[in-house]
Amino acid sequence: MAKSFKQNNNNYAIAYYRFSSHAQNEASIDQQREQAVLYAQNHGLTIIKEYTDEAISVTREDRPGFQLMLSEVGKLKQAVLILWKTDRLGRDRYILSMAK
């Protein structure tokens, strides 16, 4: 029998920010953070941890912030992951399903 998914019933959120190349800049991280904080405030969420990867392509699974986030998800027990866009997390279906 398949294990059913049960969402954590709290207002905790984590946020992940990423930009992919040196042609972009850290301002994109700041902009993503601004939007995440605004989203959290508008939805009654508290961001308890933020993860970043700067100038690292989404095609790499070994992104330090991404890997740290995956390793801590079970301990933090947040209800929500805030992303500016899904492509910040990954574009490959394998990576997205692994993260889920």
C-alpha angles and dihedrals in degrees: 000000000000119000109244121229117246116189119220109256100222140094097247120125137179123206132211124201128184142165121191111215146019087250085072121056145224090263087078089061090050091049092049090049091050091053093046092051091048091049091049092049092048092050100041094250130144116215105220099176138015128203127196139187116189123201093352123130118240088230090072115086092193095073105143097220092045093049092046090050092051091049093050101041093090093050098045096052094205120170097214141038112205118209129171089221131352090244089069087070098041146311098209114088091221092057092044093050091045090052091049 
